[in-house]
Amino acid sequence: MSPHPNRRHILAAAAALPLLSTTALLRAAEPDLSALSDITGAARPIDATERAARLARAQGLMKAAGIGAVVIEPGSSMIYFTGVRWHTSERLTLAILPVEGTPCIVTPFFEEPSVRETLAVPAEVRVWQEDEDPLAVVAGFLRDRRLAARAVAVEENVRYFAAAGLTRVLPDAPIVSANPVVRGCRMIKTPAEIALMQAATDVTLAAYRWTHARVEAGMTGPDISALMNAATRKLGGAPEFALALIGEASAYPHGSREIHRVADGQVVLMDCGCTVQGYQSDISRTWVHGAATAEQRKTWDQVARGQQVAFAAARIGVAAGSVDDAVRRYYESLGLGPGYKLPGLSHRTGHGIGMDGHEPVNFVHGETTRLAAGMCFSDEPGIYAPGKFGVRIEDCFHMTAAGPAWFSVPPKSIDAPLG
């Protein structure tokens, strides 16, 4: 499409004033978002019944593993089990999931009212004063529940000083990993979670369609990202990331510090995601501004085929690493790699996704975790040629009893990157 006259004027001004960033100039003419509206109205937040089922599942896994309690610091796992949205600092706030009964939140005395604002489950709240040891409060709760000598499992994001402190205040309790419990719950998404991930995907796809039509010669990656984020917000999503890589920068999966501008024949690679009601999307699209070369088309088609190879390999009961292996066998048959060498695919084929953009487990060589219904993954086997360009097409899917099901349907042509 022909450039919008206002944006054409702004981009011309950017060329005439190289010391003034294009991004700053584009902010002077905010994009017209009037055609967009919030599409997340039907997205239902996680309710009390769902949260109660999470705790029951966790407690069942704890009993099976011989664990007396799980300790969690602020982050997505705390939100998942308790609803509490908090931050990490030197002042500990912890959630304790006991093998029986209601959870406990341990937090500084002066933070209690704020912590309670997002507490979404029945729970005891115990506080500590500035001159007290919060881990002693944890130990007191466990003694009261007769759990002080049972194994205490720490979630993988708990900081060392907190985990080490538990050994001091609970000398008779083995300190173990909470992965069997936390991963056992969070890796298997429920229909309610999958619905929220679908809502986030729908927002990202709609934002892509709006943004793609407005990418013009002279724009930088940050210019394009700003458009994508604006559209995402208007559509009802909370932007998580909007990476736009142009030309040679597309050959490096997370980009370059150098400024590249859109021009005819240049690859544009975007990797974007948002959050809806706490659940994320992750989609990548690659196209060429203007006419694509034969080499660019060939690489794009190879990546599209690689993505389908991964999708076909993802079957209930197979090891997650076998999905990555299938893609590398295909790429090696094309003369790429071998393994993670370049030109080829230098990163894993995909990752788990849910409340976090990257969650366990990964489609990576050697990963032995077996795929099960409810697991959710990205599928992104890019091809990168340093010094030239890269192509990445990324869509996420969830595992059903019959196999994988797409959240977003992959495009079929470099000429129609949004379908």
Secondary structure, DSSP 8 states (H G I E B T S, - for coil): ----HHHHHHHHHHHH-TTS-HHHHHHTS----TT-----TT-----HHHHHHHHHHHHHHHHHHTEEEEEE-SSHHHHHHH-------SS--EEEEESSS--EEEEEGGGHHHHHTT--S--EEEEE-TTS-HHHHHHHHHHHTT-TTSEEEE-TTS-HHHHHHHHHH-TTS-EEE-HHHHHHHHTS--HHHHHHHHHHHHHHHHHHHHHHTT--TT-BHHHHHHHHHHHHHHTT-EEEEEEEEEGGGGGSTT--SS--B--TT-EEEEEEEEEETTEE--EEEEEESS---HHHHHHHHHHHHHHHHHHHH--TTSBHHHHHHHHHHHHHHTT--STT-SSB--S-SEEE-SSSSSEEEEE-TT---B--TT-EEEE---EEETTTEEE--BEEEEEETTEEEESS---SBTTBTT-
